[in-house]
Amino acid sequence: MTSTTHSGKNEMTTVDIVVLDDNAGQSDLDAALNSSLADVVVLSGPRGGTNERAVALIAVAFSDPDVMVTYSDESFYDKRGRYLSSDYKPGWSPERFRSQFYVGNVLAVRRANALTAVLDSSLDDSLPSVHGTALRWDLVLRLTERGGKVVHIPESLFGTTVIDPSAHHDPIDMLEAVAVVQSHCRRSHINADVRVSEPSDTLHLYRRPPETTKVSLIIPTCGSSGTVWGQERIFIVELVESIVRLSTWKNIEFVVVADSSTPPVVRRALEQLCGNQLVWVNYGKPFNFSDKIAQGRAASSGDVLLLLNDDMEVISEDFIEELVGLALEPGVGAVGARLLLADGRIQHIGHRYADGTFHLFAGFDGDYTGPQNMCLVTRECIGVTAACLAVRAEIFDEVGGMALDFPNNFNDVDFALRLRDRGLRNIITPHAVLFHFESVTRDGTVTTEEAHLLFSRWGAQLTADPYSNPNLESGRIEWIEKGAR
């Protein structure tokens, strides 16, 4: 271990900065924490350094006694000291942290609590000896399991001189990382198998929801047809056929909310595909997506509701268990999937609300990894599209379902924000994948009245997305630094 210490003080909060080697072990971390008398210890990465504002800002954050962990943004420079780019991180995202050690090189912890966590780790027989990033990963997980608050400081407090900005991360011993997160899952009662995912510095938690969980697929439709990939199709029939043929989750019911104009051939085809799993709901009113979902909910009997547009097709066979496993987690509201357009480009990988409502990275290549590989990991986001949305039935009922005064657009935005108002986290998983042949079955035009209603109800929250970053340009689907060209 190489250590250098700097002290700062904010009222009664003192801060030391300690530099740990990439391969530092538990004894190194214990020594670093014990060698300090400060309230807060910053575990800094070895390649680069903190700037002059770090100590003061970290001390301010820890003036809140509930704060156990802070982290910050980072910047990268070439060998001549010229600025290259920055890693602009989201607010605390516990689900993302289970899959990716995204907090980086300025990890500050409350020393007394960290010492207790290190002792607990040393007594954990389920863990191998862990080092480097896995060691820090374990520390943060243990601190947050105890209810510790995590604060993101949206300012670049660490600089690294690199040729390639991606080179600042040493390869992680992923076997150790898997063991750390698997141990966390056991302690947190998360029934999941943790595996290395692509790229090699991310993990995937394969949750195993109880097989007794019944899932109600609520699908509004008018039985419309259209052309996809040069072939004519009845959209809902093709969607249901793909679920019946591919889905590995069988405890489902198909709740089809059908307009009176739906051709009789559609019902006959669905009866043949679904058998006694079909629940048919006649809908004779003018189109109102929120009301159609409400009618479907009233006719459903599942533990989890999975809202689906009819113009979809399954890609990943386990998409239902991916969505349901997350939806059943305590504290989770809505869960969304990665949706691709017919040509393979991204249609949905989570919402971003930043001076407007946006489908993040819409139109990018389907295999786009995103900044810091954010499109490859399960993570919190401010909202998800109702085109594919899983939520526990009890949660749906508690918030009153979807607002009927948003009949066509923004019903999912309003729903997501009402879930957040109740302290629930909305989640996007890239591991549940479907095609979405967007807007082929209805007019997606947003009216002035809809936009006014949304902004009058949620204006303040449409400019403060906690999973974005204030250093990024607002009003964009991209992750672009302010002032960048």
C-alpha positions in Angstrom: 0.0 0.0 0.0 1.2 3.5 -0.9 -0.5 6.2 1.2 -0.4 9.9 1.2 -2.6 11.8 3.7 -4.2 15.2 3.5 -6.4 16.6 6.2 -9.3 19.0 6.0 -12.0 20.2 8.4 -15.6 21.3 8.0 -16.9 22.3 11.4 -16.5 18.9 13.2 -15.8 16.7 10.1 -12.2 15.8 9.4 -11.1 14.1 6.2 -7.9 12.2 5.3 -7.0 11.0 1.8 -5.3 7.7 1.4 -4.0 6.2 -1.9 -4.4 2.5 -2.1 -2.6 0.3 -4.6 -4.7 -1.5 -7.3 -4.2 -4.8 -5.6 -4.5 -3.7 -2.0 -5.9 -6.4 0.3 -8.0 -6.4 3.4 -5.0 -5.9 5.7 -4.0 -2.8 3.6 -7.5 -1.4 3.9 -7.6 -2.1 7.6 -4.2 -0.4 8.1 -5.3 2.6 6.1 -8.4 3.1 8.2 -6.6 2.5 11.5 -3.7 4.9 10.7 -6.1 7.8 10.5 -7.9 9.7 13.2 -10.2 11.5 10.8 -13.9 11.1 10.7 -13.8 10.4 6.9 -11.2 8.5 4.9 -11.0 8.9 1.1 -9.7 5.8 -0.6 -8.1 7.3 -3.7 -7.0 5.5 -6.9 -3.2 5.3 -7.5 -3.1 6.8 -11.0 -4.0 10.4 -10.7 -5.0 12.6 -7.8 -7.7 14.6 -6.1 -7.9 18.3 -6.7 -7.9 21.2 -4.2 -11.7 21.2 -3.7 -12.0 17.5 -2.9 -11.5 17.7 0.9 -13.8 20.6 1.5 -16.7 19.2 -0.6 -16.4 15.8 0.9 -16.4 17.3 4.4 -19.6 19.2 3.6 -21.3 16.0 2.4 -20.4 14.1 5.6 -21.7 16.9 7.8 -24.9 14.9 7.4 -24.5 12.1 10.0 -26.5 9.6 7.9 -24.0 9.8 5.0 -21.6 6.8 4.9 -20.2 7.0 1.4 -19.6 9.7 -1.2 -18.1 9.6 -4.7 -17.5 12.1 -7.4 -17.1 12.7 -11.1 -13.6 12.3 -12.7 -11.6 13.8 -15.6 -9.0 12.5 -17.9 -6.0 14.3 -19.4 -3.3 13.5 -22.0 0.4 13.4 -21.1 0.7 17.2 -21.8 -2.1 17.9 -19.3 -4.7 18.7 -21.9 -8.3 17.8 -21.0 -9.7 14.8 -22.9 -13.0 13.9 -21.3 -14.9 13.3 -18.0 -16.8 10.5 -16.4 -20.1 12.1 -15.4 -21.8 9.7 -13.0 -25.4 9.4 -11.9 -26.8 9.8 -8.5 -26.6 6.8 -6.3 -27.9 3.8 -8.2 -27.8 0.6 -6.0 -29.0 -1.7 -8.7 -26.3 -0.5 -11.1 -23.7 -0.8 -8.3 -24.5 -4.5 -8.0 -23.6 -4.9 -11.6 -20.8 -2.4 -12.0 -18.3 -0.6 -9.7 -19.1 2.7 -11.3 -18.2 5.0 -8.3 -14.5 5.2 -9.3 -11.4 6.7 -7.8 -12.7 9.1 -5.1 -14.5 6.8 -2.7 -15.0 8.4 0.7 -16.2 6.4 3.7 -17.1 7.2 7.3 -14.1 5.7 9.1 -15.7 4.1 12.2 -18.4 2.4 10.2 -15.9 1.3 7.5 -13.8 -0.4 10.2 -16.8 -2.4 11.4 -17.6 -3.4 7.8 -14.0 -4.5 7.3 -14.2 -6.6 10.4 -17.5 -8.2 9.3 -15.9 -9.0 6.0 -12.9 -10.7 7.6 -15.3 -12.9 9.5 -17.3 -13.9 6.4 -16.4 -17.5 5.6 -18.3 -17.3 2.3 -15.8 -14.8 0.9 -12.4 -15.6 -0.6 -9.6 -13.1 0.1 -10.5 -10.1 -2.0 -8.3 -7.3 -3.4 -8.5 -4.0 -5.2 -11.8 -3.1 -6.7 -13.6 -6.1 -5.3 -12.4 -5.1 -1.8 -13.9 -1.6 -2.3 -17.0 -3.1 -3.8 -17.5 -5.3 -0.7 -17.0 -2.3 1.6 -19.6 -0.1 -0.1 -22.1 -2.9 -0.2 -21.8 -3.6 3.5 -22.1 0.1 4.4 -25.2 0.5 2.3 -26.8 -2.7 3.6 -26.8 -1.1 7.1 -28.9 1.8 5.7 -26.0 4.1 5.1 -26.7 7.1 2.8 -24.6 7.5 -0.4 -24.0 11.0 -1.9 -22.7 11.7 -5.4 -20.8 15.0 -5.6 -21.4 16.1 -9.2 -18.0 17.8 -9.6 -14.8 16.3 -11.0 -12.6 15.8 -8.0 -10.1 13.3 -9.5 -7.8 13.7 -12.5 -6.0 10.9 -14.4 -3.3 11.3 -17.0 -4.0 8.7 -19.7 -3.7 8.2 -23.4 -6.9 6.2 -23.6 -9.6 7.4 -21.2 -10.8 3.9 -20.8 -7.4 2.8 -19.6 -7.8 4.2 -16.1 -9.5 1.0 -14.9 -7.2 -1.9 -14.2 -8.7 -5.3 -15.0 -10.9 -6.5 -12.1 -10.5 -10.0 -10.7 -14.1 -10.8 -11.6 -14.1 -14.1 -9.7 -13.6 -12.0 -6.5 -16.2 -9.5 -7.7 -18.7 -12.3 -8.3 -18.1 -13.7 -4.8 -18.5 -10.2 -3.3 -21.9 -9.5 -4.9 -23.1 -13.1 -4.4 -22.4 -12.7 -0.7 -24.2 -9.4 -0.7 -27.2 -11.1 -2.4 -27.3 -13.8 0.4 -27.2 -11.1 3.1 -29.9 -9.1 1.4 -32.1 -12.0 0.6 -31.9 -11.6 -3.1 -32.4 -14.9 -4.8 -30.0 -14.6 -7.8 -27.0 -16.2 -9.5 -24.3 -13.6 -10.1 -22.3 -14.1 -13.3 -19.7 -12.2 -15.2 -21.3 -10.3 -18.1 -20.0 -8.5 -21.1 -17.8 -6.4 -21.1 -15.5 -8.1 -18.5 -16.0 -5.4 -15.9 -19.7 -5.9 -15.4 -21.9 -8.5 -13.7 -25.4 -9.8 -14.3 -27.7 -10.9 -11.5 -29.9 -13.7 -12.8 -32.8 -13.5 -10.4 -35.0 -16.5 -9.7 -38.5 -15.3 -8.9 -40.8 -17.9 -7.3 -42.5 -20.1 -9.9 -45.8 -19.5 -8.1 -45.7 -15.8 -9.2 -48.5 -15.3 -11.7 -47.9 -12.7 -14.3 -50.7 -10.9 -16.1 -49.8 -9.6 -19.5 -52.1 -6.7 -20.2 -52.2 -5.9 -23.9 -54.4 -3.2 -25.4 -55.2 -3.7 -29.0 -57.5 -2.9 -31.9 -56.2 -6.0 -33.9 -54.5 -3.8 -36.4 -52.2 -5.1 -39.2 -49.1 -3.7 -40.9 -45.9 -4.6 -42.8 -42.7 -5.5 -40.9 -39.6 -6.8 -42.7 -41.6 -7.0 -45.9 -44.3 -9.2 -44.5 -47.9 -8.4 -43.5 -48.7 -9.2 -39.9 -51.5 -8.9 -37.4 -49.5 -7.4 -34.6 -51.1 -8.8 -31.5 -51.2 -12.3 -33.0 -47.5 -12.2 -33.8 -46.6 -10.8 -30.4 -48.6 -13.5 -28.5 -47.2 -16.2 -30.8 -43.7 -15.2 -30.0 -44.4 -15.3 -26.3 -46.1 -18.7 -26.4 -43.2 -20.1 -28.6 -40.2 -18.5 -26.9 -41.0 -17.5 -23.3 -39.5 -19.6 -20.6 -42.0 -18.3 -18.0 -45.3 -20.2 -18.2 -47.3 -18.9 -15.2 -49.0 -16.2 -17.2 -52.4 -15.0 -18.4 -53.0 -12.9 -21.5 -55.4 -10.1 -20.7 -56.3 -8.7 -24.1 -58.2 -5.4 -24.0 -59.7 -5.2 -27.4 -61.6 -2.4 -29.2 -65.0 -3.2 -30.6 -63.5 -2.8 -34.1 -61.1 -5.7 -33.5 -61.7 -8.3 -36.3 -63.2 -11.6 -35.1 -60.4 -13.5 -36.7 -58.0 -12.0 -34.1 -59.9 -13.4 -31.2 -60.1 -16.8 -32.8 -56.4 -16.8 -33.4 -55.6 -15.8 -29.8 -58.0 -18.4 -28.4 -56.1 -21.0 -30.4 -52.7 -19.7 -29.2 -53.6 -19.1 -25.5 -56.3 -21.6 -24.6 -57.5 -21.0 -21.1 -54.8 -18.5 -20.5 -56.7 -15.9 -22.5 -58.8 -13.2 -20.7 -60.7 -11.2 -23.2 -61.9 -7.7 -22.3 -64.2 -5.8 -24.7 -63.5 -2.1 -24.9 -66.1 0.1 -26.6 -65.0 3.6 -25.6 -62.8 6.1 -27.6 -59.1 5.3 -27.3 -57.6 5.9 -23.9 -54.5 3.8 -23.1 -54.7 4.5 -19.4 -58.3 3.4 -19.2 -57.6 0.3 -21.3 -54.9 -0.7 -18.8 -57.3 0.0 -15.9 -59.9 -2.3 -17.5 -57.2 -5.0 -18.0 -56.1 -4.7 -14.4 -59.7 -5.1 -13.2 -59.9 -8.4 -15.2 -56.5 -9.7 -14.2 -55.5 -12.0 -11.4 -51.7 -11.9 -11.5 -49.2 -10.9 -8.8 -47.2 -8.9 -11.3 -48.7 -6.8 -14.2 -46.7 -6.7 -17.4 -48.0 -4.0 -19.7 -47.3 -4.6 -23.4 -48.0 -2.7 -26.6 -49.3 -5.1 -29.2 -46.7 -4.1 -31.8 -43.9 -6.1 -30.1 -42.0 -9.3 -30.6 -39.9 -11.3 -28.2 -36.1 -11.5 -28.6 -34.8 -12.8 -25.2 -36.6 -16.0 -24.0 -36.2 -15.1 -20.3 -37.5 -11.5 -20.6 -40.4 -12.2 -18.2 -38.3 -13.5 -15.4 -35.8 -10.7 -15.9 -38.6 -8.1 -15.5 -40.5 -9.9 -12.7 -37.4 -10.7 -10.6 -36.7 -7.0 -10.4 -40.3 -6.0 -9.9 -40.6 -8.2 -6.9 -37.7 -6.6 -5.1 -38.7 -4.4 -2.1 -38.5 -0.7 -3.0 -38.9 -1.2 -6.7 -41.6 0.5 -8.7 -41.7 0.0 -12.5 -39.3 -2.1 -14.5 -38.6 -1.7 -18.2 -36.8 -3.5 -21.0 -34.4 -2.8 -23.8 -36.6 -2.3 -26.9 -35.3 -2.3 -30.4 -36.8 -0.9 -33.6 -37.3 -3.2 -36.6 -33.9 -2.2 -38.0 -32.2 -3.1 -34.8 -31.6 0.5 -33.4 -32.5 1.4 -29.9 -36.1 2.5 -29.2 -35.9 2.4 -25.5 -33.2 1.9 -22.8 -34.8 4.1 -20.1 -36.1 7.6 -19.9 -34.2 10.8 -19.2 -36.1 13.9 -17.9 -33.9 17.0 -18.5 -35.9 20.0 -19.7 -38.3 17.5 -21.4 -38.9 13.8 -21.5 -36.6 11.7 -23.7 -35.9 8.1 -24.6 -32.2 7.9 -23.8 -30.0 7.0 -26.8 -33.1 6.5 -29.0 -32.0 5.7 -32.6 -28.5 4.6 -31.6 -27.2 1.3 -32.8 -28.8 -1.6 -30.9 -25.4 -2.8 -29.5 -24.4 0.7 -28.3 -22.8 0.3 -24.9 -23.3 3.9 -23.7 -20.9 6.0 -21.6 -19.1 3.9 -19.1 -21.1 0.9 -20.5 -24.3 2.1 -18.8 -26.5 0.5 -21.5 -25.1 -2.9 -20.6 -26.1 -3.0 -17.0 -29.3 -3.1 -15.0 -29.7 0.3 -13.4 -32.1 2.8 -11.9 -33.6 5.4 -14.2 -36.2 8.1 -13.6 -38.9 6.3 -15.8 -39.6 3.6 -18.3 -42.0 3.3 -21.2 -45.4 1.7 -20.7 -44.8 -0.2 -24.0 -43.2 -2.9 -21.8 -43.5 -2.2 -18.1 -43.6 -4.6 -15.2 -45.0 -3.6 -11.8 -46.4 -5.5 -8.8 -50.2 -5.4 -8.9 -50.4 -4.1 -5.3 -48.1 -1.2 -6.2 -50.1 -0.4 -9.3 -53.3 -0.3 -7.2 -51.7 1.8 -4.4 -50.8 4.6 -6.8 -54.2 4.5 -8.5 -53.0 3.0 -11.8 -52.3 5.2 -14.8 -53.9 8.7 -14.9 -56.9 8.8 -17.2 -56.3 12.4 -18.1 -53.2 11.2 -20.1 -55.1 9.0 -22.6 -52.5 8.9 -25.3 -49.1 10.3 -24.3 -47.1 10.8 -21.1 -49.1 8.3 -19.0 -46.0 6.4 -18.4 -44.0 9.5 -17.4 -46.8 10.5 -14.9 -46.9 7.0 -13.6 -43.1 6.8 -13.1 -43.0 10.0 -11.2 -45.9 9.0 -8.9 -44.0 5.9 -8.1 -40.9 7.9 -7.3 -43.0 10.2 -5.1 -43.7 7.1 -3.0 -40.0 6.5 -2.6 -39.9 3.6 -5.2 -37.1 3.1 -7.6 -37.7 2.6 -11.4 -35.3 0.2 -13.1 -34.3 -0.6 -16.7 -32.7 -3.9 -17.6 -30.9 -4.4 -20.9 -31.2 -8.2 -20.4 -34.9 -8.3 -21.3 -35.0 -7.5 -25.0 -37.9 -7.2 -27.4 -38.6 -5.6 -30.8 -41.0 -2.6 -30.7 -42.4 -1.6 -34.1 -43.2 1.8 -32.6 -46.3 3.8 -33.5 -47.4 1.6 -36.3 -50.8 1.0 -34.6 -51.7 4.5 -33.5 -50.9 8.2 -33.9 -48.1 9.2 -31.5 -48.4 12.9 -32.0 -48.2 14.9 -28.8 -50.8 17.6 -28.3 -50.2 21.0 -26.7 -52.8 20.1 -24.1 -50.9 16.9 -23.1 -47.6 18.7 -22.8 -49.1 21.6 -20.8 -50.8 19.1 -18.3 -47.5 17.2 -17.9 -45.4 20.3 -17.2 -48.0 21.9 -14.9 -48.1 18.7 -12.8 -44.4 17.7 -12.8 -42.4 20.7 -14.2 -39.8 20.7 -11.3 -39.1 17.0 -11.6 -38.7 17.2 -15.4 -35.5 19.2 -14.9 -33.9 17.3 -12.1 -33.2 13.7 -13.2 -31.1 12.1 -10.4 -29.7 9.5 -12.8 -28.5 12.1 -15.2 -25.8 14.7 -14.2 -25.9 18.5 -14.0 -22.7 18.7 -16.0 -24.5 17.3 -19.1 -26.5 19.2 -21.7 -30.2 19.1 -21.0 -32.9 18.6 -23.6 -31.0 15.8 -25.3 -31.2 12.1 -25.7 -27.4 11.9 -25.6 -25.0 12.0 -22.7 -23.1 15.2 -23.8 -20.9 17.4 -21.7 -22.1 21.0 -21.4 -20.1 23.2 -23.8 -18.9 20.2 -25.9 -19.1 20.5 -29.6 
